[in-house]
Amino acid sequence: MADPDKNSFLTEPKAILIGAVIISLSILMHGGIIKVGGLTTARTAPTQVAQAPTQLPSEPVAGPVEPLKAEDHVREDRKARILLFEYSDLECPFCKRFHPTAKQVVDEYKGTVAWVYRHFPLDQIHSKADKEAEAVECAKDQGGEDAFWKMTDKIFEVTPSNNGLNLDDLPKLAGEVGLNSTVLKTCLDSGKYAAHVEADYQGGIKAGITGTPGNILLDTKTNKTKLIPGAVPFDQFKVAIDDLLKS
């Protein structure tokens, strides 16, 4: 006879405790996405991103961040003392929310902070994010760094997020920012930048990124880093940046 305890484990105190923890987290779950404090991460993606922690640590620690590369996309001076590395997903609603905040950071700290944009598409929940990342790379291929940022800004402007953008609209969006839509489509269809997007993603994993937007501040003078996960407000970045500048 089967052991009844094995079939009734949900009535045990252990299960009750688990339920209480889940409720206390106040995690909003929708469409296979977990949203914790302005961070979007895969619900079940063990081969892609670390499972979302039950709570974010008070002082998250960054892993090794790849140094600034020639192919990186940088807003403001590459030689700025503080580099804000953002690992982003173009279909992430929190990345869409954070985008103007990152602009505010570099505007407020002009010459002192530069914004480095790297790809971190969570394609198990945002299947369109990889191609969108390739599209902004194709924009740079055609029109340089300025075209990259214009295309990135445009996608965040129009996408409803969470796979809401029609990929067939990408060439049209390229035309709206002054690019040749046919050339962009040819580049996109070729998969020319798929490896570049994947390399960014893997670098983010090594740097300790588990969701998007994943932000790391690097002080190039001291090599100190601060991991700031999520779409946190400008004031929180200001505190972190000012603290680094005191070093």
Secondary structure, 3 states (H helix, E strand, C coil): CCCHHHHCHHHCHHHHHHHHHHHHHCCEEECCEEEECCEEEECCCCCCCCCCCCCCCCCCCCCCCCCCCCCCEEECCCCCCEEEEEEECCCCHHHHHHHHHHHHHHHHCCCCEEEEEEECCCCCCCCCHHHHHHHHHHHHHHHHHHHHHHHHHHHHHHCCCCCCCCHHHHHHHHHHCCCCHHHHHHHHHHCCCHHHHHHHHHHHHHCCCCCECEEEEEECCCCCEEEEECCCCHHHHHHHHHHHHCC
